[in-house]
Amino acid sequence: MRFKKFLVKLIKKIPWYILKQSLGIIFGAIIVAISINTFILANRIADGGVTGIAIILHYLFNWETGLVVFILNIPLFFLGYKTMGKRLLIFSILGVATLSVALKYTAGIPVITRDTFLASVFGGLVTGIGMGLIFRFHGSLGGTDILAIFFNRKTSWSVGQIILGLDTIVFIGAAILFSPETAMYAMIYMFVASKIIDLVQGGLDYSKSLMVVTEKPQEIASDIIHKLNRGVTFLEAEGAYSGSKKKVIYCIVNRAQLTSAKEIIQGHDPQAFLAIGEVTEVLGEGFGNWKGH
C-alpha cells in the first residue's frame, strides 16, 4: 500500500510532456512485441537489426527473444552514452526494456495466420504502427540506431545507409542459415513497416504543393485566396533563357481542392507551368496545429 502511494506521488511529479512521451514509447513497444510474437516468430520470418539477430538465435537455440534483445543492447547503450543525447538514450532504454518484457508476456497471444506472405504484410503493418508511435514520441528501440549514429560520426556514410547495410547483413545470415525465402519475406515485412512508419509519423492528411510559373500571378493568387481560402506566397524568379523577371506562385492545398486549383490556373493562363508535389504533413494556419510536435 505504501509503495502504491509512493508510486502515485512519483508519477504526479513527472512533467506531463515527459509522461506522455514515455507512455507513447511504451505503447508503441508493446504493439511491436505483439506483432513479433503473432506474425514473425509464429511464421519463422526474420527481422532486421538487433531484434533480427535475437529472432535468429531464438530459431537456432530456442533462446528467449526478449531477454536476448535486452542483453544484445547493453553494450550498445554504453556506446550510445557518448554518441546519443542523454534524453534519447534514456528513452531508448525505456523502449528496449518495454519491448523485452512485452515479448515475454505477449507470447501466449493466439497466432492470427499461418500464411507467411500475409504474416509478412500484416506483421509489417502492425510493427510499422508501433515503431511509428515510438519515433513520433522521440524514442527508439536502440540496436542498429545506436550503431548507425556511431558509425555516421566516424565515416561519410549516412545513418540510413548504415542501417540498411546492417539489416542486409542480418538478412543474408537468415538466407544462409534457413532459406532465401526467409530473407525475402523479411524484406517484404521491413518494406511494409517502413512505409507505415512514415504514414504514422506524417499523418493521413496528405496535401499537395503547387509551384506555378505564370504571366498572371496576381489573378491566380487572388482566386486561390478567395475561392479556396488558401494562402499564397510569391517567389521572385528569373528565366534562365530569357532573363526576364517572374513571380512564381507557391501554395499548398488539400487533395479535395486540387482540381479546383488547376481549373483556376488554367482559366487565367492556359500556358502556365505547374508542378505538383506530395506533402505528407502541413503545420500552420488552415492545416494541422503544432500541438504534440
Number of C-alpha atoms within 10 A of each C-alpha: 6 7 8 9 10 11 11 11 11 10 12 11 9 11 9 11 11 12 14 14 18 19 15 20 31 25 17 28 31 23 22 24 26 24 26 27 23 21 28 26 20 19 21 19 28 32 27 25 22 22 27 21 22 24 27 25 15 17 18 11 9 10 14 16 26 23 16 18 24 22 13 16 23 15 11 17 20 12 15 23 14 11 18 17 10 12 11 16 22 15 23 26 20 21 24 25 20 21 29 23 17 20 25 16 15 17 16 11 10 10 16 12 14 13 11 20 17 16 27 25 20 20 28 30 23 23 30 28 25 28 29 26 24 29 18 21 23 17 28 27 26 27 24 23 20 25 20 22 19 19 15 17 12 9 9 8 12 14 19 12 12 20 20 15 15 16 21 16 14 22 26 16 18 25 17 12 13 17 12 15 14 21 23 19 24 28 21 17 28 23 16 19 25 18 15 22 24 18 18 18 18 16 14 11 14 15 20 20 17 21 18 23 21 20 16 17 19 12 13 21 22 16 16 21 13 10 12 16 12 19 16 16 13 16 13 10 13 12 10 8 6 7 9 9 11 17 18 21 21 17 18 23 24 16 14 10 15 18 10 15 20 14 12 20 23 15 12 16 17 11 12 16 14 15 12 13 11 12 15 15 16 20 11 8 10 11 15 12 11 10 6 9 8
